[in-house]
Amino acid sequence: MISIITINYNNSEGLKRTLKSVSIQDKSLFELIVIDGGSNDESPRIINEYNHIIDYKRIGPDLGIYDAMNKGLKRCSQDFVMFLNSGDIFINKDCLSAIKNFNLSLDYAYFFNAIIKFKEINYSKKSPENYQSTSYQINHKFIPNHQAILFNKYFYINNSYNLDYKISSDVDYIFRLSKSNNLLYIDYDIVEFELGGVSSTYKSFKKTYMHMKEALKINFKYQKNYLYSLIRIPLKFFVKYLLQNLIGNRFYFLVYNIKRILK
């Protein structure tokens, strides 16, 4: 079985999509934990509407998304855990059944394909695309999508999200997993999500600067490529900030196609 953690705060529309997506999976294959940060929209009503598939729920203030994730982890009891936060959805009704058929080993963690939607331009892409390896080593050019990872029990019961990182704690968590465990890739589409989460928005200079500092700190911690990082990471974040403020979320599409050309 898989523990599914859903984090939400004032995103009732996204929450409903997520819970509907979970509700059509085989209930014998998952437990569902919902952590809501004290929403004042329709979220509490929607949570009650799907109470029949929820194994644990908490509605109340927290210290942010990563604190909420840690609260969810403490309630997990299954062999693997995945995060399907409000707005994220399974690709189809058979995702968990397909995962069961892969006969996963508790000795490993796994990552799958995610479909990333660019809502403003009606475009989507698969990530990873044409990934050539069966395992993952720390690499800032590609980081598995957090929503598409199954964290195994040995890792998640011994590791929590670092609250010192306000934007990039998920990246730190994934790199920690890669360092301490074998992270294997399975070429199967599992989740769909739209860009615009806490770690993919660059409209605010203050937030972009904070994100850049966290990225540098994490890169120094795990890769120790100091000179390369000091040049590449600030430049990358400055370009993203500039482009998003000039052309909006279409910049994701632009960056994606530039990367494809440069490969």
C-alpha angles and dihedrals in degrees: 000000000000129000111222117200119198118192119195141171121172094330101116095157093052091043092054091051091050097047092045088053092051093045093064093055121094103277092210088068101057149033117213125217118187121194115187120185095220100287119199096198127076093296097104090053091050091049089054090047090059095038091121092071098037117097096184133009134182124188114185145086121308137172095260139292097311093048087051090051090052090051088053093049091056089061097050120110106165134098094258136020131206132181118231103173126191109298095023116110140185114253093236143346094270101057097108092043089054091049090052090054091057088071094222121207122228088223090074142048118219140209128199138187121291125199109223116203126210097202099185093057099032093240135128137188137192120243122232097029118197092348106187103197134072093216138040132237123184109283126158091205089068129019119179113249110262092224091056098054127100107206111205121232097248089060102039097048089054099041135058133182114274107242091201086079111070097182109014105041090114090059091049089050093051093047090048088052091050091050096048102034146028108266110198130194125228117189099227130118108238114154142025125206140166123237117249104085126138093278099041104055122094105171095108116068091206092052093044090051091050090048091050092051091051091048090052092048093050093045092051090048097052108021105024092204092142105170095043091047095048090056103035104040100051090044092050094051094045091053091048091049092048095046097046091052092047102044106009122225091340084086090076089061091047094050091046093054093045089054090051091052093049094051 
